[in-house]
Amino acid sequence: MRLSVPGPRSLAGQLFAMQAVLIAVVVAGYALFSYVSDRSQAEEAARRQARAVARSVADSPSVLAATRTADPSAELQPYALKVMRDTEVDFITIMDPRGIRWTHPDPDQIGQTFQGHTEKALRGQTFTETYTGTLGPSVRAVTPIQDGPRVVGLVSAGIRVEEITQRVQDQLTALLGVAAGALVLGAVGTYVINARLRRHTHGMNAAELSRMHDYHQAALHAVREGLLMLDGQYRVALINDGGRELLGVAGDVVGRSVAALGLPAPLTGALLASEPRVDEVHLTASRVLVINTSPVSGGERRGTVVTLRDVTELQSLMGELDSERGFTQALRSQAHEAANRLHTVVSLIELGRAEEAVEFATAELELAQALTDQVVAAVSEPVLAALLLGKTAQANERGVELMVSEDSSLDDGLLPESLPARDLVTILGNLIDNAVDAAQGSVRARVTVAAYTRASDDTPELVLRVSDTGPGVDPEHAEAVFQRGFSTKPAGPGGRGLGLALVRQTSQRHGGSLTVAGADGGGAEFEVRLPLREPETVAGGVPSGAPAARGAGGDA
C-alpha cells in the first residue's frame, strides 16, 4: 500500500485553518470565562436571595408570634412552604435556638437537629455558607429571630448547589448556541475572504510565494534589458536597474507619473499611449532605445508593461554597415568604369596610338588625385577625410556633385578626446546622406560641405555645414525635421526619420547645436556647432565620452 504525503497547503488554506482555530479558541475561552463568571455570579445571587428570604421570614410578626405558642410547627410549616414556593428557594427551616427544626420541606425532618452552623446567628448576626445538609450541598443563609435583644429562634433559607448549577448550565447552553453561531459565521466569512485571497495568490502557499518573490527580485537585477511597469494612472509601479540606466533616471521614482520623469516628449507619449507599441525606436539624451508596451488588463485597465532595449551600438553598427555597403557599391561601379578605361587604353595601344593612350590614362589619374588632394588639403583629420572621399564617390554614382568648400580647414589632432571622430562621422555622414537624397534629381545637383574651426565667446568651436540644391525645408517644419519619425520621403524597410534625430542627439550630448536654414542657391543648409573643450557634464548627465549612435543615413 502506497502512502501519499499531502503537499503543503496553499496560503489561503493555511490562513483559513489558522483563522478557524483562532475563532474556535476565542469562542471556547470566552465560553469558559463566561461559565466560571456566571457560576460565581449565580452563587452570589443565590446568597443574596437566601439572605433576603431569611431576613424577611425572621422579621415577620407572625413568625415571632408563632415562636411563643406551644406548637410553633403548626403555624410555621404551612407558612414556610408558601414562602418557599413564592420565593423559589429550596428550603426554609425555622428552628429554636437549640437548632431543633420547627419547619422543613421533608415533614419527617421536623423535630430533628439542624445540620449546619448557628453560632454567629445566636450572637445576633446573619451569615451565609455552603453546607451539605439533608437535601445535599446548598448555599444557605442563617439569621436570628429576635424578641428585643433576646434570640428566640433561627431561620435558615437555602438553594441547592444542584439548582445553581442547572441555572448556570442553562445560561451556558444559550452561550454555546451563540458561540456556535459566531463560529459558523466567522468560518463562512473567513472562507469567503480566503477564497478571494486564493484567487489572487493562484493557490500558492507561503513558501512558493516567498520563492517567487526571490526569483522576481533576482530577475529584476539580473536582466540587462529595461523593465518598467506602470499602474492604471500611468505612475511608475516598478522599474529595474536596467530601466533606470536606459532612461537616465535616478532616485526613488516609484509612484511618480511618467510625465514627471523628464523624458523626451516622443518617448513620454509612447509610454502614455493606451494602445500597444511594438519595436518602436526612440531617442534619449544619449541612447537609441527600442520599446515595447503591453497593457495589463483583467476586466479593467490595470497598467502597462514596458520593455526597453538599448540598440545604440546596434544602430551604430547598422550605420557603419550601410556606409560600407555604399562604399562597396561605389567601388564596384568604379571598378566597372576602370575596366572600361583600361579597355580603352589597351585598344588605343593596339591601334598604335600609344601617346593618346598615355595621355588618356594620365588625365584619369590626375582627376582622381586632384579630388583626393582637395579633400585632404581641406580636412586632414583622417577619419573625416576618408568619409568625405567615400561619400564623394557615392554621390557621383547617384549623379550628385559633392564639393568641399574653400573655407574648410580642419587639421589633424585638433579634436579633443571628448569629441571622438566616431561621433563626427555620425553627424557628418547623416547630414551628407540627407543632402544627397534631397539634391538627387535637381538641376545641377550639388552638395557642399564645410568643416572649420572658429572662436566664439573665447571658446573655440567646430562648425560643420552641409548645404544642397534640393527643394529645401518648409519653415513650418524647421523644428519637426529633427524629431524621430519625421520624414519627407516614403518609409523604407528600416523606417525613416531617424538620421537628423541622431545628429541632434549627438550634437546636444557634446553641448553643441543643430540648425537648419535656406541655402544661398536654394535647398537647405544644416549647420552643427560643437565646442572644442572638455565639458564637465552634458545634457542628461551623461559623460561626453559616451558611445554615440550612427543612423542608417538618408532618412530625414
N, C-alpha and C positions, 0 to 999 in steps of 0.2 A: 504493500500500500504506500502510495507516494503522498507525502505531506506537502501541502502548498503553504508557503510562508506569505502572509499578506504583505503587500507593499506599503510604503509609507502613505499615510492618509494625506489628502490634499489639505492645503492651508485652510480652506473654508471648512472642511470636515473637522480639522483639529480645533478651530475656533468654535464650531458648533458644539463639539463634545465638551470643550472647556467651559463654555457658557452654560451648557445644560448642567454640568456638575456644579458650577458656581451657584446657579439658581437653586438647585436642589439643596446644597449645603446651607445657603442663606435661609431658605424656607424651613429646613429641618432645625437649624439653630434658633430661628425665631419661634418655631413651634415649641421647642424645648424650653426656651426662655419664658414663653407665654404660659406653658404648663406649670413651671415652678412658680412664676409670679402669680398666676391665678390661684394656685393651691394655697400659697401664703395669704393672698387676699381673701380667699374663701374661708380659711381658718380664722383670720382676724375678724371677718364679718360674722362668722359663727359665734366667736367670743362676745362680740358686741351685742348680737341678738340674744344670746343666753343671758348676758348680764342684764339687758333691758327687761327681759321677761321675768327674771328672778326678782329684780327690784320692784317691778310692777306688782307681782304677787305679794311680796313681803310688805309693801306699803298699803295693800288693800285693807280697809277697815273690817271687811267681812272675814278676812283670814285671821286678823288679830282677835276678832270676837270668837271665832271658832276654836282658837287655841285655849280659850278659857272654859270651854264646855268639857263635859265628862267624856264625850266620844267625838274628838275632832275629826276623825276619818269620815264620819257620816256626812259631814257638810263639805269637807275639803276635797274628797276624792272626786265627786262629780264636777266640782269647780275646777280642779286641776286638769281633768280630762277635757273639759270645754276649752280652757285656755290653751292646752296643747294643740287642739285642732285649729283654733283661731290663729295662733302664732307660728304654726308649722315647726314646732320643736319636737324632739323625740321623747322627751320625758320631763316632767315636773314632779319633783319629790319634795314634799313638805314633811318636816320631822321635828321632834322635840329636841331640846339642847343636848340630849344624850345621843342623838343620831338614830332614834327609833322612828321608822317611817310611819307617817300618817297617810301618805298617798304614794301610788306607784302605778305605772302603766300595766304592770302584772299584779293583779289583786293578791296573788299568793305571796308577794314580797312585802305586803303591808304588815307592819309589826316587826319586821326584820331590821337589822342594823344597817345603816347607810354605808356603802363602800366608797370611801373617799376621805379626803382631809376636811376637817371642820375647825381646826384650831384658830385660824385667822378670823373666821366668821364669828366664833364665840367671843372674840375680842372686839366685835363690832365692825369688822372690815368685810368688804366684798372683794372676792378674788375669783380668778378663772384658772383652770388647769385642764390638762388632757389626762384622762384616767380610764382604766379598764374596769367597768363595773359589770352588773348583771346583764346589761344589754350590749356588752362589748366595749371597745375603745370609743370614747366620746370626748368632745370638748364641752366642758360644763362650767357654770358659774355658781358659786355658793355665797349667799348673803343672809344676814341675821334678820329675824322678826323681833322688833324691839317694842317693849311697852315702857315708854320712857327710857331710862338708861339701862333697863334690865332686858336681857336677851331671853325671849320666851319660846323661841323656835328658830328653825333654819329652813331656807328654801334653796333647792338646787334645780336649775334648769339646764338642759344639755342637748346637744345634737351629735349624733353618732358620726364617727370619722368615716364610716362607710357611706353615709349620706353626703358628707362633704366631698368625698372622692367621686361620687356619682355626679355631683354638680360640676366638678372640675372636668370630668370625662365628657359630659355633655358639651361644655364650652370647648374642650379640646377637639371633639368631633366636628363642631362647626368651624373651628380654626383650621383643622386639617382639610376640610372641604374647600375653604377659601384658599389655603396654601396650594392644594392640588390644582385649583382653577388658575392661580397665579403661575404655577409651574407649567401648566399646559399652554397658557397664553404666552409666557416667556419663551417656551420652546418653539411655538409657532412663529413668534416674532424673530427669534434667533435663526430659525430655518429660512425664513424669507430673506433676512439680511445676508445670511451666508450663501444662499443661492445666488443672490446678486454678486456677492464677492467671488463666488466660484466662476461666474461668467467672466468677470473682469480678470481673474488670475488664470483663466483657462484650465482650472482644475489642478494647478501645480501646487506642490507642497512647499513648505518654507525653505527646505534645502535646495529645491530646484529653483526657486525664485532668487535665493542668495547666489547660487551658481550662475544663473542668468545675468544677475547684476554684475558679478565679477567679470564674466565674459564681455558684457556690454562695455564696462569701463576699459578693459584691456583692448577691445576692438577700437574704441574711440581714439585711444592714444597711439595705437599701432598703425592705423590706416593713414597713409600719406595723403590720400585724396581728402578734400574738404567735405565735411558733412555739416549741414545746417538744417535745423528743424524749427519751423515757425508755428505758432498756435493760430487759432481762428481769427485773432485780431492782428495777425502779422507781426507779433512780437517774438523775439528770439527765445525759444524754449530750450534749445540745446545747440552747442557748437563744439566741435572737436579742435584739437591743436592744429590740424591741417587747415581747417576753415579759418581759424584766426590768422594763420600765416598768409594764406592766399588772399584774404580780404583786407589784410593790413589793419586789423582792429586789435585793440589791447584793452586790458581791464575786464571788469565784470559787465558783459553785455547782455547776459540773460535777463529777460524781462523788458529789454528796450525794443522800441519799434525799429523795423528795418530802415524806415525813412530817416531815423536819427543816427545812423551809423556813419554817415558822411561818405557813402559810396557814390560812384559816378551815376548820373541820372539814368542812362540806359540800363545799367545793371540793377539799380533800385527798382525801376519799372518792371523788369523781368521777374524780380523776386516778389513784387506785389501783384503780379498778374494772377488771375484766377484760373486761367487755362494752363495746361501742362506745356513746358518748354523742353525741346529735345535737341541736345548738342548745339546750343546757341553759343556763339563766340562773343565774349565781352572783354573789354579792356579796363584794367585798374590803373593806378599810377605807375606800376612797374611790371605788370604781368598781363599775359593773354590767357583768359580763362574760358573753359567750356563748361556751361552749366546745364543741368537737367533738373526740372522741377516736376513734382508729382503731388497732387492734392491727397490728403488723408481724409477719408470720409467714412462715416458709419451711420448713415441716415441723416447726418448733418455735417457741414464742413467743420473739421476739427483742426486743420492746419495744413502745412505744406512741408514736404521733404525735399531738400535741395542738395544736390551733389555738385562738387566743384573739382575740375581737373585743370592742372597747370600745363598749358601747351606752349609756354613761352619758348622753350628750347625747340620743341617740335615745329613751331611756326618759323623759328629761325632756320632750322634745317630745311624746311619746305621752301623758304625763300632762296636759300643757297642752292637748293636743287633746281629750282626754276631758273636761277641765273646760270647755273652750269648747263642746264638743258638749252637755254638760249645761246650760250657760248658754243655749245656743240653744234647747234643748227647753223650758227654763223660760220663756224669752221668748216662745216660740210659744204656750205654754199661757197665759201672762199676756196675750198679745195677744188670744187667743181670749176670755178672761174679760173683758178690757177692751171688746171688741166687744159682748159680751153686756150689760155695764153701760151702754155708750153707747146701745145699742138701748133699754134700759130708760129711760134719761134722755129720749131722743127721744120714746118712747111717752108718758111722763108729760107732757111738754110738749104733745104733740098732744092729750092728754086734757084740757088746760087746767089741769094741776096743776103749775104752774111752781115753786111753793115746795117741793113734795115732791121735784121733780127736783133743785133746787139742794141740798136737804138730803142727798139720796142721794149725789150726786156729791162733796159736801164731805166726807161721812163716809169715803168710799173714799180720798180724798186724805189725810185726816188719819191713817188707819190706815197707809198706806204711808210717810208722813213720820215717824210715830211710830217705826216699825221702823227707818228709816234713822237717826233721831236717837238711838235707843237704842244702835245698833251704833257709830256714830261717837263718841258720848259715852264709851263704854267703851273703844273701841280707835280711837285717832286715827291710828295708823300706816296710811297709805292703802292699801297692798297688802293687809294683813290685813283691813282694813275691807271692801274690795271682795270679798275671798274670803268673808268671813262673810256678806255680803249675797247673793252668788251662791249659796252653799251653803244659805242660809235658803230661798231660792226653790226650789231643787232639793228640799230636804227637804219643803217644803209640798206640792209636786207628788206626793210619794210618801206623803203622809199622816203625816208626822213633823214635830213642832214643834221647831224649833231655837231655843234661847234662849241669850243671853249673860248669864252670872251677874252679880249686882250688884257683886261684889267685883272685877270685871275693870277694869283700868286700865293702859293702855299708850300713853304719849304718843309723838307723832311725834318722830323724831330721837333716840330713846333707844337704839336698837340700834347697836352698834359696826359698823365696816366689815367686821370679820372674821365677822360674823353677817348675811349678806345676807338680804333679805326672801324671796328665791327659796327658800332653804333652809327658812325658816319656812312657806312655802306647801307645801313637800314634807311637812313634819311635820304641820301642822295639817290640810291637805287630806286626807291619807290617814287620819288619825285620825277626822275627821268622816265621811268616806265609810264607814269601817268601822262607826262608831257608828250611822249612818242605816240601813245594811244590817241591823245587829243589832236595832235598835228597830222597824223596819218590821213591822207586823202585831201588835205587842204592844198591851196596853190602855194608852190614853193615851200613845201613842208619843212620846217626847221625847228630845232630845239637848241637853245643857247644856255650854256651852263657857266656860272661864275662862282669861283671859290677864292676868297681872300680874307685877310685879317685887317682889323682896324681898331682904333682905340675909341671907347665910348664911356664917358664919365670916369676917366682914368682907369678903366678896366678893359683890357684887350678882349676882343670877341671875334669869333669866326662867323663869316657870312657865307651862306650857301644860297645861290639864287638860280632858279630854273624857270625859263620862260619858253613859250611855244607859240605857234601860229595857228592854233586851233580856234574853236568858237568862243573860248573864254568861259568865265564863271559868272552866272547871274548874281548881281549884288544881293539879291534876296537870299541866295544860298551861300553867301560868303562864310557863314559860320557853320551851316549844316554840312558842308563838304568834309568837315573834319570829324563828323560823328560816324561811329561804326554803323555800317549798313547803308549809308547814303552813297548812291552811285547814279551817274547819268547814262550808264551803259547797261545792256542786258546782263542778268545774272549768269555767271558761269558755273561750272561744276563745283568749284570751291567757294562760291559765294562772291559777292562784291562788297565794296565799301569798307575795306579793312586797311588798305595801304596808307591813306592820309591820316587815318586814326592812329596807326602805328607811328607815323612820322611825328605827329603832335605828342604822343605819349613819350617817345624817346627825347624829344626836344624839351618837354617840361621836366622830365626826370633829371636833366642836366641844367635846369634853371634857365632854359632858353625860351624862344618864342617862335611861332609859325604864323605867317600872314599870307594873304592872297590879294592880289590887285590885278588890274588890267595891264597887259604888256604894251610897249610903245607901238609895235607893229600889229596890234590885235592879239587875241589869245589871252592866256592867263600867265601871271608871274607869281610864283611861290618863293617866299624868302624865309630862311631859317637863320636865326642869330643865336649863337651859343657862346657863353662866357668862357674864356680861356683861363680858368683859375681852378683851384681845388676847393669845391664847395663843401661846407660842413655837413649840411643835410640838404635833401631835395624834397620836392613835393611828395607827401605821403610818408616822409620819414625814412625813405629807402636810400641806402648809400649809393653814391653816384656810380660806383663801380659795379652795380648790379647788372646781371646779364640782360642784354637787350634782345628784342624780337625783331625779326625781319618779316615783312609781308611778302605775299606771293607777287606783289607788284601789279601795276596796271589795273587797280580795282577801285579807283576813286569814283 
